[in-house]
Amino acid sequence: MKSQVRGGTRWKRFAVVMVPSVAATAAIGVGLAQGALAASFSISGQEFKVKADSLVGKDFVQYGSVASGKDLHGKPFAEPVGVSGFSEAWITNMCQSVVTPDVPFIGNVSLELRAGTEKNKPVYAKDIYLDVSSLKADAEFGNIDIGVAAGSLPKSEGKPGIQPGTKANPYGFSQRAETATLTNVEQKAWATTAGTFRLSNLSLKLHKGTKECFTE
């Protein structure tokens, strides 16, 4: 079966992460530099944006959770997220951006990361989880099950279930699919983890002012 849906600041606060995904009905993505960490790490106080031409993933799962950390002023905060997992994902023409406001003597500074710009050399991620706050995309799912109890998601090796350390209700709503294909992706997220992350044609730049992959 297939289903279709439309779906007080310091330099060290820059996050180098990237994620595409689907909000509410599906989400997938990839992440940088966090390896296979459990989801219990404290997130940064900055959301980041990701845009991609396409993302293709295997063994998709998604469930609700809460991401927590401290904002740029050091105050605790918590945000509801859709946590999504894939055993593997491939992304073409990826752009990720994050804006750090009010850097002393400079003002706003934007980090822009691009990779997978060649169609036959996409970005690759393995064992990926991501915390997504919003997403716009066209999506197609193969053999999807909607309304699965989160605690009954796959737990075997190589198949993503609830990520260790995630604040998730095992009796709550979740969904799963064998495959997912997203196109024209625009996403905002708080965090991503991945066991393996390969970036082809990586380019990372800093810009004075606000320069984002997309505007709302």
N, C-alpha and C positions, 0 to 999 in steps of 0.2 A: 504494500500500500504506500502511496505517496501523498503528502500533504503540502500545500503551498500557502504561504502567509506573506503579507506586506507589513510588510512590517515598518611685624618685627622679623625679618625674613633673611635666610642665609643661603649661600650657594649650595651647601650640602643637601638642601631640601629638593633639589632637582631629582626627579624620578626618571629612569630610562626604562620604560615599559611600553608594551604595545599589545592591543587587544581588539579584535573584532568579535561581535556576538549578536544574538537576537534577544530582545527583551520580551518578557511575558510568555511567548510561545517557544522560543529557542534562543540559544546563545552559544557562540564558540569563539575561541581566540587563542592568542599565543602571548607569552610574556618573556621579558628579558631579565637576566641577572639574578633571579631568585632561586633557580634550581628547583629541587624537589622539597622545599621547605613546607612544613605543615601550615595550615591556614590560620594558626594562632598568632602569627606575627602582628605587631602593631602597624597599621597602615599610615602612610603619610597624609598630611592635611591638604593634599591637592588631587583633584580629579585630572585625568588626562583624556585626550581625544584621539581617536584612531579612525582613519579612512582607508578603505581598500577597494580595489576593483572586484575581487572575489576571495572567498574563503571556502575551502572544501575540507570537511572533517569526518572522522570515523568514530563510531561508538559514542555518540552524544548522550550526555545526561544533563539535567538542570533541576535545581531545587532552590528554595528560599533560604536566606540566612541574614546575618548582621555582620558588617565590617566595622571595626572600631579602631580608634587611634587618637591622635591629638592634632588640632588644627595648627596653623602657622603661628599662633600666639601661645601654643602650649596647652590649650584647654581641651579636655577630653570630649570626644564626640563619637556618635555611632550612626550608621546609615544602613537602611535595608538594601539588600542586593540580591540579584539572581546569580547564584553560583553555577557555572557551567563547566563541564569537563569533556575532554576528548582523549582518545588513545593516540590519535595523530591528527595533524591539521596542516594544510598548505595554503599560503596566502600570496596573492599577486598584487603588486603595486601598492605597497603598504606605506602609509604616512602616519606618524604619531607625533603629537605635540603636547607640551605642557607649558603654562605661563606662570612664572614666579613674579608676584607683584612687589613693587616698592623696594627694589634692591638699592641700598644706600648709594647715593651719588649717580645712579644710573636710571632708576625707574623700573618699569617692567622689563623682564628678560624672558624670551621664548626659546625653548629647546625644540628643535625640529629633527626628527629621525625619519629616514626613508630607506627602504630595502625591498628586495623582490621586484625590482622594476622591469626585469626581463621576463616575458611570459613563460619561457621554458626553464627559469631558475627562480621559483617562488621561495618565500620564507617557509621553513619547516619547523614544526614543534611536535614534541612527543610527551605524553602524560601531562596534559595541560589543564589547569583550572583557572578560572577568572571570576572576579567580582564586578558585575556590570550594573550600572545605574540606569542607562537608557541606550536604545539602539534603533536605527532606521536601516532597513535593508529589504531586498527581495529574498525569500528563502524557500528552499525545497527540501523535504525530509523523506527519507526512505524507511519504510516499516517503523512508523512512529507510534508510541504508546503514550497517551496523555492521561494524567490522573493517577499515576503510579505512586504508592506510598514510598517516600524518600528512603526509608530504611531497607526497602527491598530492591534497591538499585543494584546492579552487578558489583560483586566484591572480589571476583577472581583476578588473578594476575593479568595485567594488560588491559583490563576493563575498568573504566572509572566508576566508582560509587561515590558515597559521601566522603569528601576529603577529610583525613584525620585532623582533628582540632577545629573543624568547622562548627559554628553555632547553628545547628539545623535540627528541626524536629523530625525524628525518624518516621513519624506518622503523618507528616504533612505532605502537601502536594508536590509532585515532581513529574518529569517526563523523560523519555528516552527514545532514541532512534538509532538505526544502524548507520545511516549516513545523513549528512546535512550539507547543503550548498547555499552559500550566501553571495549575493552580488550587490554592488552599489552600497557598500557598508559605510555607515557613519555611526560611531559609538562613543559613549562616555563610560569610563570605568574607574575603579579605585585601586585594584590590585590584580596581579596575575602571577601564577607560578607554573613552571614547566620543568620536566626532567631534562629535556634536550631542547635547544633553540638555535637554529642555524639561520643567519642573515646573509643573503647574497647581495652584492652591490650595496653594502651598508654606507650610508652617508649621514653624519650627525653635525648639525650646525646650531650656533647660538645667535639670536637676533635681538637687538635692542627694540623695545616696544612689543606690541602684541602681534604675533604671526601664528595662526592656528591652521590645522589641516582642513577645518570647515567651520562655518559660523552658523549659529542657530537662528 
